[in-house]
C-alpha cells in the first residue's frame, strides 16, 4: 500500500469511529430522556417539600414567619420538645395499637375473603366489586357516615343493639372505646386493598399444584399450609409492609371521627403533627413530628423495596 493510501485510511478511521460513539451515547441517553419528566416531578413535588420540612424542623417557624420572613434557627430544640412531651408517649402507643390492630384484622379478613372468592360461583364478580365500595367513597364522607352509625344517642349500631336489650355504647366518646372504634372503621377501609392484592396473588398459584397435592392427601388446611401459603408468601410480605406504611399516615379518618379525642385517646403521630402545624400553628415542632413519622415509614419502605427486589422462591 502506498503512503497516500495509508494517509487516506488513517484519515477515515476517526470519522468511522465517531458514528458508533454517537449511537452508544444516544442509546444510553434515551432512557434518561424518557424518565426525565418523572425525575423532575418527584424532585419538585416530593423532594422539595421533604427538604423544606427537614429545614423547618430546625427552625422556630410560626405564623409570624410568614409576615417577617424570619425563622430563628433552634437546632434540635423542636425534636427535644417533641420527644420529652407526655403527648409523644401517648401518640407512639396509640400509633402502635392503631397500626397493629388495623393490619392484623385487615389482613386476616382480606385473606379469608380472597380465599372465598377464589371459588367460582354465581355473582362472585359482582360481590367482589362491592368490596371496592370503601375505595370509591371519599374518606371524609366515609368518616361522616361512620360517625353517624357509631353515635351513642341515635347511631344505627346502638339502635340495632338496643333490639337485644343492650344499652347504648359510647363508641367514640369513651376514652377506653374510642380507639377501638376508630380501628374498626379503618379495618373496613383497608379490607378492599388486602382482598384485591391477595386475590391476584392466589390467581397466580398453578392449579396443577393442588391436583398433585390432592394425590398425596394435601387438601383443605394442608393444601393451604403446604401449597397456598408458600406460593403467596412474597405477596403477603408486600401487602403487610404497604399496609403498615399506609396506616401510619392515616389522618383524615381519625380527624373525621374523633379529632384525636376524647382525652387524646385516638391521637397518633400523624394527627399530632397535623394539630401542631395547623391548629397550634407551631410549624417547626409539627415538622419535627412529621420527620419522625417519615423515618418510621422509611424503615418499612426499605423493607418493601428489599422484598420487591427479591427473587421468588423456586
N, C-alpha and C positions, 0 to 999 in steps of 0.2 A: 504494500500500500504506500502511496506517495505521501509526502509530508503535507501536501494540500488536503488529501483525503483525511489524514489524521486530524488536521485542524478543523475540518468540517464536522467530523464525528464528535470531537470534544466540544464543539460549539453547540451541537444539537442536544447533548446529554443534559445540561441544566434545564432546558425548556421541556424536555421529555419527562424529567422527574418532578416538575412543578405541578403537572396535571394530577398525578396520583396524590400529591400532598394536599392539593385543594380538595380533592374528592374525600380524603380522610377527614379534613377539617369540617367539611360540610356534613359528613356522616356523623361525626361526633357532636357537632353543634346543633344539628336539627332537633334532637330530643330536648335539649335545653330551651330551644325556642318555643316548643310546644308547652313546656312546663313553666315558662316564664310568667304567664298570667296567673297561674296558681301560686307561684312563689311570691309575686307582688301582692296578691290578695291576702295570703297568710301573713305576710310581713306587715301590711297596713292595718288589717282588721283584727289580727291576733297578736302578732309580735309587738307592735307599738303599744297597745293597751296593757299588755303584761309588763313591759319595761316601765311604762309610766306608773303602773300600780306599784311596782317594786320601789321606784324612786319616791313615790308619795308616802310609802310606809316609813320612810326615814325622815319625814318632814312633819311639821305641825301644820297640817293642811285643813283649814276650816272655811266657813263661808266668807270670812273677811279676806281670804286669799284671792277670791275672785275679783274683789274690788281693788285691793292693794297690789296684787301680783307678787306678793312676798310670802314665802312659806319657809319659816326658820327650820334649819337642819337640826334634828334632835337625835339622830343616830338610832340606837336600839331602844329608845325610850318607849315607843309605841308597842314594840314586842314585849318589853318588860311589863308594861301596864296590862297588856292582854293576858300574859301567862300568869301574872300574880293575882289577877282578879278572881273572885269566887265564881263569877259567871263562866270563866273559862273551863273550870272543872265540870260545872253543870252541863255546859254545851258539849263538852267532849263525851261525857257519859250518855247524854241524850242522842248525840250523833251515832255513837256505837250501838246503842239499843235500837235506834230507828233503822240503821243500816242492816244490822244482823237480823232483826225481826222481819223487815221487809223482804230481804233477799231470800231468807230461809223459806218463807211461805210462798213467795212468788215463784221460786224455782220448783218447789215440791208440787204445787198446784199446776204450774205450767207443764211440768214433765208428765204428770198424770193425765192432763188433757191432751197433750201431744200423743201419748200412747193410745189414748182412747180414740182420737180422730185418725190414727193410723189405720184403723179398720174401716173398710169401705162399707157405708150404709147409707140409706136414703137421707137426703138433706144434710149430709156431713159437710159439704162445701158451704152451704148457706149458714149452718151453725158456726163454722169456723170464721166466716166473715163477720158474724155478730160479735165475736170475741174482740174484733178490732174497734168496737164502739168507743172504748175509753180513749183510744188514739185519735178518733175523729172529732171528739169534743174538746174545745179549749179547756185548759186546766182550771182557769178561773171559773168557768161555767160549771165544771165538774165539782169544784170545791163548794160552790154555792148550793148545788143540788144536794150534796152530801151533808152540808151544814144543816139544811132543812130536814133531811132524813134522820139525822142524829140529834135533832133538837130535843131538849129534855121535856118541854111542855107539850109541843104539838108535832113532834117528829113522827114520821111514819113508822120507824122501827119501834119506838116506845108504844105507839098505838097498837101495833101488832102484838108486842109482848103483853100489853095490857089485856088482850083477849084471854090470856092464860093466867091472869091474876098477878103478873109481875109489875112491881112498882116502877115508875119512870126512872130510867138510868141516866145520870148526868154524864153522858159520853164525853162531851167537850168542855165541861165547866168544872169537873172534878180533877184536881192535880194528879190523883192516882190513876185516873182512867183516860185522861186526855191524850197522852202519848200512845196508848193502845188504840184509841180511836183514829188517830192520825195514821198510825202504821197500817190499820185495816184499810183505810182509803187508799194509801199508797200501794198496798198489795193489789187492790183492784186495778189500779192504773198500770202496774208492771206485769200483770199476767199476760196480756197480749204479746209483749215483746218476748217473753220466755216461750210461749207456745209457738210463735212464728219461727224462731230460730231453732228450737229443739225439734219441731215437726220437720223442718227442712233437713236437719241432721239425720233424723230417723228415716227419711226417704232415701238417704244415701246408703243405707245398710243393705247389702245384697240379700235378696230373698233366698238365694241358694244356701246361705249360711244357716238359716233357720231350718231349711229342708234337711241339710246334712246333720244339724244338731238334733233334730227330732228323731233321727235314726238311732242316736245314742242316748235318747231319753231326755234331752235338753229342751223341755217345754215349760211354759209358764214362767215362774220365778227363775228357774235355772237358765232358761233362754235369755231372760233379761240380764242376769248376772254375768253369764259367760259369753254372750254374743252382743246384745244391745249396748250394754254399758261400756265395754271396751271399744266398741266401734264409734261411739259418740263422745268419748272422753275429751277429745280436743274441743269439740263444740261446747260441751258443758263448761270447760275452763273459760272459754271466751265469754259465754253467757254470764257466768258468775262475776268475772272481772269487770265487764262492761256494766253489769247491774250495780256493782258496788260504786263505780265511778259516777254513774247517773244518779244514784240515790244520795251520795254525799252532797250533790249540788242542788237537791230539792229545796226550793224556797217558796214558790207560788202556792203550792197546795197547803203548806203549813200556815202561811200568812192568810190564806183564804178561809181556813177552818178555825184557827185559834189565835193567829197573830203572834205565836210564840208563847202564849199563856195557857192556862192560868198559872200564875206564880212561876213563870219561866219553865214550866214542866215540859213544854214542847219546843224549847229554844235549842237550836242546833248551831253549829259553826256557820252555816250558810245564812240562817236567819239573823244571827248575831251580827255578822258582817253587814247585812242589809240595814239593820237597825242603827248600827254605829254610823254608817255612811249617810243614810237618807232619812233617818228620824232624829238622831242626835247631831248630825252634820259634822261628826268627827271623822273626816275622810282619811286622816293619817292612820288612826287606830283601826278603822274599818278595812283599810288596805292591808294592814298587818295581819288581821284575821283572815282576809281573803288569801294572802300568800301562804299562810299555814295550811289552809284548805287546798290550795293548789299543790303544795308539796305532798300532802296525803294522797290526792288524786293522781299526782305524777307517779307515785310509787306503784299504784295499781295499773296505771297506763303502761309503765315499763314492763310490768308482768304480762300485760296483754300483748305487747309487741314481741316479747320473747316467746310467748305461746304461739302467736300467729306465724312466726318465722320458723317454728319447729316443724320438722317433717313428721307427718302422721306415722304412728307405729304400724309396721307391716303386719 
